[in-house]
Amino acid sequence: MNPVELAGAFARHDVSYCIVGGVAATLHGVLRDTFDLDVLVSAAAENLRRASLAMTELGMSPYVPVKLEELADPEVRRRLREERNLIALGYIDPASPLRRVDVLLDGPFDVEQVIARAVVRGGARVIGLADLITMKRAAGRPRDLEDAEWLARLGREG
């Protein structure tokens, strides 16, 4: 999924969001391959309703039979995380399976503050550099730790 395409649909539906993950790292200057787009959205019920409308407008369908709007309830998110290990609601374009978006609602941070600190890069709202480094380090996977080091280096070099 093209981040500008997603940003346009989210803007039309007034969705509070920011792009995270590998695409965010790329938009901050790390050379990295990834084909899915990770997006952090506010879990407010009305915001999730608007995000769902935007995803439908883009022709995207959830991988699992869960409606994004249902995830406004923290208890539902907790149960799905524990029972199904669902940390993101994945969307796919049935007509083009390489168009994928993972919608995250939680993390080891204050979602609303991370979204408020987002910056515009490449025509889309992207997680701020310091928050992305923190998120990558918290993920702890080798590729994320490598991204975090590159991002920290880019931050020091300006």
Secondary structure, DSSP 4 states (H G I P E B T S, - for coil): --HHHHHHHHHHTT--EEEEHHHHHHHTT------EEEEEE---HHHHHHHHHHHHHTT-EESSS--GGGGGSHHHHHHHHHHH--SEEEEEETTEEEEEEEEE---SS-HHHHHHT-EEETTEEE--HHHHHHHHHHH--HHHHHHHHHHHHHHHH-
